[in-house]
Amino acid sequence: MKTPFSSKGCWFVIYFLCALSTQTFAEEQTDITSLPPADDAWLDIWHSKFSNSMHYTAQQLDEFFALDGSDNHKDARAEGRVRFGIEPRSRDLMATDFRFRIRVKLPALKNRVDLLLSDDDDYTRQDNIRAARDSVNHLQDSASLALRYQKSENSNLSHRIGAGRGDQLFARSRYEDEIALNEKLQLNYDGEIYYYTRDQFGAELGLNFTRMLADDKFVRMQNRYYFRDRSDDWLWRHEFQYLRPLTDQSALLYTFFIKGLTEPNYHVTEVYTSVRWRTNYRRSWLFFELEPFVIWLKEEHFSPSYGLALRFEFYYGTN
């Protein structure tokens, strides 16, 4: 039996929010006096209108929760990112990627509750190619809608309820923190438990070590473990990254990771390596990426697959 809210419902919500925002701001004029007199100033105008429309929609949502006579909803803001990419590789020349994430702060609820819309239900930031992302369930990439509660804005513990993974309701609790082991070495860790109406219980654990080097370089060792109650096994992943800045606007990120499963025995399912060039040329909110990569998949008998990812990504609602 399907749950009341499906992944199609998430897309309907997204469409509704965008339609509401577009209609409301269609007749408004944008103040361009502060924009640079460049030939591409239209880009700043478009970004300003997009951000303002998202803020307006956030205010309308917050007003729904506001008490009579309260005007706190005027401070409601939306922030997020949108990412488009093509990721052609041998044996999959038509691979593409689209990612989005929307976060709406609700002052009417004392900033303790956020509305989250995302392309999947994994809130750890994974920007690898789609074929290389961790997936504890084949429906994980379906749209997700959730309300997140925190006792305070700086609280390490948060809770979410929502819909995701295709026609499933879920509840999740997450704790995350960081420890400075010394001046150059830091440990970030997080733990998460959740329940889905069909996938049942699951848990995640992340342990990430970051060491700062000279000239703003750093190395990072990331370890992540997922327990799946439905299949009674663990998915594990170990990743090594090295970041080397090139300029104030660009950097190179070298990545190598290996991941696998514990059942029916401890085995590798994927190996991945890449070099990513990322830059925010001309705009602080707009990024471009170029990433040649090689991936070895168990389902492809570990034959190397060579590819080149091209992406652009923009942020809104944040400085």
N, C-alpha and C positions, 0 to 999 in steps of 0.2 A: 504494500500500500504506500502510495506516495505521500510525502509530508506536505503541509499547506503551502510551503514556499519552495519553489524549485529554482534551479539555476537560470531558467528562462525568466523567472520573476525578478532576479537580480538585474538582468539586462533591461527589463521593463522599467525598473526603478531608475537605472542610469539614464535611459532615454527620457523618462519623465523629468528628471532633474535638469538635464541639458535643455529640453524643450522649454521648461519654465524659465530658465535663466535667459535663453536666447530671446524669448518673447518679451521679457521684462526690460531688457537692455537694448532692444533693437532701435529704440528711438532716442536713446541717451547719447549725448555728445561727450567724447573723451577729451580731457584737458591735455593737450599736446605741447603746451608751452615749455614744459620741462624736458621734452624729448630732444635728442640730438638732431640737428638739421642734416641728417644723412639721407641718402637715397633709399635706404632700407628702414626708415623710421616707421613704416607701416607695420613692421614686425613688433615694435614696442607698443604701438597702438593696439594691435591684435592681442598681445599678451596682457595688456592692461584691461581690455574689455573682457577677456576670458576670466582673469582673476576676479574682477569686480562682479561678474555674473555668478561665479561660484560662491563668492562671499554673500551675495544677496540671497542665494538659495539656502545657504547655511543659516542666515538670519531668519528666513521663513520657517525653517525646521525648528530653530531654537525658540521662536515665538510660540510654537505649538505647545512647548513645555513650560513657558513662562507663566508666572502668576499674574493675575489681573493688576494692571497699573505698573508693571515692571517694564523697564526698557533695556534690560541687560542683553536682550537678543540683538541689539544693534552692534554689540561687540563680537558677535559670532563670526568665525572665520573658517574658511575651508583651505586646505593645503594638500598638495599631492604631486604626483608626477605621471607623465604619459611617455611611453617608450615604444618606438617602432623599429623593426629591424628585419633584414633578410639574412639568412644563415645557410646559404647553399653549401653542400658538401657532397663528396662522392657518395653515390647510392641514395641521395636525397637532395636533388638540385633545387627543389621548390620549397625548401624549409623557410618559414617566416616566423616572426615573433611579434606579439603585441602585448604590452604589459601596462597596467594602470593601477594607481592606488590613490584613494581619496580619503582624507581624514577631516571630519567636521567636529570642531569644538563647540560644546553646548554650555555657554555661561549660565543659562537658566537653571542648569543642574549643578551649579557651582564648579564647573570645569572638571567634574569627576567622571563624566560620561562622554565618550566620543562615538561618533558614527563612522564606521569603516566600510568602505567599498573597495574590493580588490579583485584582480584577475584570478587569484587562487587563495587558499586558506593558510598559506605558509607565511608567517609574519617575520621570519628571518629573511634578511635581504639577500636573495640569490640572483645574481645577474649573469650567470653562465648561460650558454646557449640552451634552448629548450630541451634538446636531446640529452643534456648533461645534468639537468636539475634533479634533485632528490624528489622522488615521488613515492610516498608510502601507500598511495592509492591511485588507480588509473583515472579517477575522477577529480583528483586534487586540483587540476588546472581549471576547473569550472569556476564561474564567478562566485564570490563570497560576500555576504552582507552581514555585518555584526555590530553590536553595541558593546563597547569596552568600558569597564568601570575601574577606576582607581580611587583609592581613599584620598589621595592628594596628587598633584601633578608630578611630584618627584618620587612617588611611591614606587618601590621595586616590584610590588605585587599587583597584578592586574587580572581581571576576569572578563571573558567574552561569552556572549550568547548570540547565536545567529543561524544562518543557513548557508550551506556550501557542499562541495563534493557531490553535486547533482542530487537534488531532492532529499537532502538530509539536514536535520536540525542538529545543532551541536552546542556544547558548553565546554569552555577551555579556561584553565587557570595557568598563569605564567609568572615565574619569579626570575629576575635577572639582576646582576650586580657586577661590579668590577673591583679588582684589588690591585693596587700598585705594589708590586713585589720589590721594586727598587726604582731608581730614577729613570731607567730605560726599559724596564720589563713590566708588562701589565698583563693581568689575567682577567678575561671576561668570561662569565659563566651564566648559564640560564637553565632552568628546568621547566617542563610543561607537562600537564596531564589534561586529557580531554576525553569526551565521550560523544560519539556519533550514533544516530538512531539505527544505522545498519552496520557500520564498521565497528561498533562497540568501543571499548576502551583503547587508549593509546597513550604513549608517553614519549617525551623527547628530552635529551640532555646535550648541552653544548659546552665545550671547554676550548677557549681560544687564547693563545699566547701571542702577544705582540711585542717585538723588541725594536726600539728606535735605534737607527744608525746615524752616521754623520750625514750632513746635507739633506735632511728631511727624508732620508730613505728609511724603510722599515721592512722587516720580515715578519710573517705571521704564520702560525701553525694553528689550523682550525680542525677540531674534532667534533663530530656530531653523531648521535645515536638515536634511532627511532625504534620504539617497541610497538608492534602491531598485534593487538589481541585477537583479531579475526584470524590471522594466519599463524599466531603464536611464534613469531620470530623477531629478529632485530635487523634493521638496516643500518649499516655503519658507513662512515665517510671520514677520510683523513685528507686534508688539503694543505698545501704549502704555497704561500704567496710572497713575492718580492716586489716592492713598489720603488720605482726610481723616477723622481720628478725630472722633467726636461726643462720646463720653463714655469712661470707663475700660472700659466693656463693649461699646461699639458703634462702628461706623465705616461710612463710605461708600467704595466702590471704583468708580471710573469706568474703563471699559475700552473700547478700540477696537482692532481688529486686522483685518488683511488677509492672506490667504494664497492660494497658488496652486501651479502646476506649471511645469516648464521644457520639457516636451514635449507636443505636437509643436512648441510655441513657448512663450516666456515669457508666461503668462497668469494672470489672477485667477480663482479658483474660489469665493471666499467673502469677504464683508465682514460684520463683526459689531460691534455696540456695545451697551453695557448700563450700568446703574447698580445696584450691589449694596449692599443694607443688611444688615449682619451683626451679630449680638449674641449674647452668652452670658448671657442673663438668668437670674439665680439660681444657676446652676451653672457652674463654670469649665470643665467638660468637655462641656457641652452647648451647641450653637450653633443659631441659627435664621437663615435667610436669606430675603430677599425681593428679587427681581431682575427688573425690567422690562427687556426687550431687543428689539432689532430685528436681523434677520439677512437677508442677501441671498445666495442660493445660485445658482450657475451652472445647476445642474440644474433650478432653478425660474425660469430666465430672468431672474435678478436682480430679481424682484419682491419688494418688502419683505414680510417676514413678522413680525408683531408678537406678542410673547408675554410671559408672566409666570411666572417660576420661583419655586416655594415649596419650601424644603428644611429638614430638620433633620439634624444631624450630632452624633455623640457619639464621644469618645475614651476609651480605657481603657488601663490599664497604665502611664501616665505621669503626672507631676505637672503 
